[in-house]
Amino acid sequence: MTALDAALAAGRREAEALMVDTISLYRLGPDIFDRDTGMTVPGAVLVTFYTGKARVKPAQLAVSEVQAGEEEVRLRQYRITLPFGTEPPAAGERPKPGDVVDVTASADPRMAGMRLWVQSVQYSATATAWRIIAEDRS
């Protein structure tokens, strides 16, 4: 084991020690129009990339305000950190912008139930964790 391998292994253990939240990361199918209610409902889950421990933390304090249709929406960025050894699903798919992250449990009860949308995914052989940037569109 090289010094780099040892440093990465130690960093990965420390990164995992901070993962006190639980998330599900997945891709939804196309929305479906329900003729009975006249509402559009989210499609079914097509691919589940990961379910398990994670670290979810704000990426910045500033909030962006944008117009979406006739509503004002506030966008907040979050950094999602997953264990480095997380395997992709058997289909070999990778998360991409627009995929969904649901915070299913957290040491901070205000975060449980949050839904975030993936903006970007970071890959690196020398990273201590797998990092995803997501946004809260509330």
C-alpha positions in Angstrom: 0.0 0.0 0.0 1.4 3.4 -1.0 1.3 6.5 1.1 -1.4 7.8 -1.2 -3.5 4.7 -0.8 -3.2 4.9 3.0 -4.1 8.6 3.0 -7.2 8.0 0.8 -8.3 5.1 2.9 -8.1 7.3 6.1 -9.9 10.1 4.3 -12.7 7.8 3.1 -13.2 6.5 6.7 -13.4 10.0 8.0 -15.8 11.1 5.3 -18.1 8.2 6.1 -18.0 9.0 9.8 -19.8 12.3 8.9 -22.6 10.6 7.0 -25.5 10.8 9.5 -28.3 11.2 7.0 -30.1 8.6 4.9 -31.1 9.2 1.3 -32.5 7.6 -1.8 -31.0 8.7 -5.2 -33.1 7.7 -8.2 -34.4 8.6 -11.7 -38.1 9.1 -12.4 -39.9 8.2 -15.6 -41.8 10.8 -17.5 -44.7 12.5 -15.7 -48.2 11.0 -16.3 -51.3 13.0 -16.9 -54.2 11.7 -14.9 -57.4 12.4 -16.9 -59.7 11.8 -13.9 -58.1 14.5 -11.7 -56.7 16.7 -14.5 -53.3 16.7 -12.7 -49.9 15.6 -13.8 -48.3 13.0 -11.4 -44.6 11.9 -11.3 -43.7 8.9 -13.3 -42.5 5.6 -11.8 -39.0 5.1 -10.5 -36.9 3.9 -13.5 -33.5 3.4 -11.8 -32.5 3.5 -8.2 -28.8 4.5 -7.9 -28.3 4.4 -4.2 -30.2 4.1 -0.9 -28.3 4.5 2.3 -26.1 6.7 4.5 -25.0 10.1 3.2 -24.0 13.6 4.3 -26.4 16.3 3.2 -25.2 19.9 3.8 -25.9 23.3 2.3 -23.3 24.2 -0.4 -23.8 28.0 0.1 -25.7 30.4 2.2 -27.0 32.5 -0.6 -30.4 31.7 -2.2 -31.2 32.2 -5.8 -34.7 33.4 -6.6 -36.1 32.6 -10.1 -39.5 32.7 -11.8 -41.0 29.4 -12.7 -44.2 29.8 -14.5 -46.1 32.5 -12.5 -44.4 31.5 -9.2 -41.2 32.7 -7.6 -39.0 29.8 -6.6 -36.1 29.8 -4.3 -33.1 27.6 -5.2 -30.8 26.4 -2.5 -27.7 24.2 -3.3 -26.8 21.2 -1.3 -23.7 19.0 -1.4 -24.6 15.3 -1.1 -21.7 13.1 0.0 -22.0 9.3 -0.5 -19.5 6.5 0.4 -16.7 6.3 -2.2 -17.2 2.6 -2.7 -20.8 3.0 -3.9 -21.4 0.8 -6.9 -23.5 1.9 -9.9 -26.7 -0.1 -10.5 -26.4 -3.2 -12.6 -27.6 -1.3 -15.7 -24.4 0.7 -15.6 -26.4 4.0 -15.5 -25.0 7.1 -13.8 -26.9 9.9 -12.1 -27.4 13.0 -14.2 -29.0 16.4 -13.8 -32.7 16.1 -13.1 -32.5 12.9 -11.0 -34.0 13.0 -7.5 -32.5 12.8 -4.0 -35.0 12.2 -1.2 -33.7 12.7 2.4 -35.4 9.9 4.2 -33.8 10.4 7.6 -31.5 12.9 9.3 -30.0 13.9 12.6 -31.6 17.2 11.8 -35.4 16.5 11.8 -36.0 19.6 9.6 -34.2 17.8 6.7 -36.1 14.6 6.7 -38.6 14.6 3.8 -36.6 17.1 1.7 -36.6 16.5 -2.1 -33.6 17.7 -4.0 -32.8 17.6 -7.7 -29.3 16.6 -9.0 -27.4 19.4 -10.7 -24.0 17.8 -11.2 -22.1 14.7 -10.2 -18.4 14.6 -9.4 -16.1 11.7 -10.1 -12.4 11.3 -9.1 -10.2 8.3 -8.4 -8.5 10.3 -5.6 -11.7 11.6 -3.9 -12.5 10.7 -0.3 -16.2 10.4 -1.2 -18.6 10.6 -4.1 -20.1 14.1 -4.3 -23.3 15.3 -5.9 -24.5 18.9 -6.1 -28.3 19.1 -5.8 -30.8 21.9 -5.4 -33.9 22.4 -3.3 -36.6 24.1 -5.5 -39.0 25.2 -2.8 
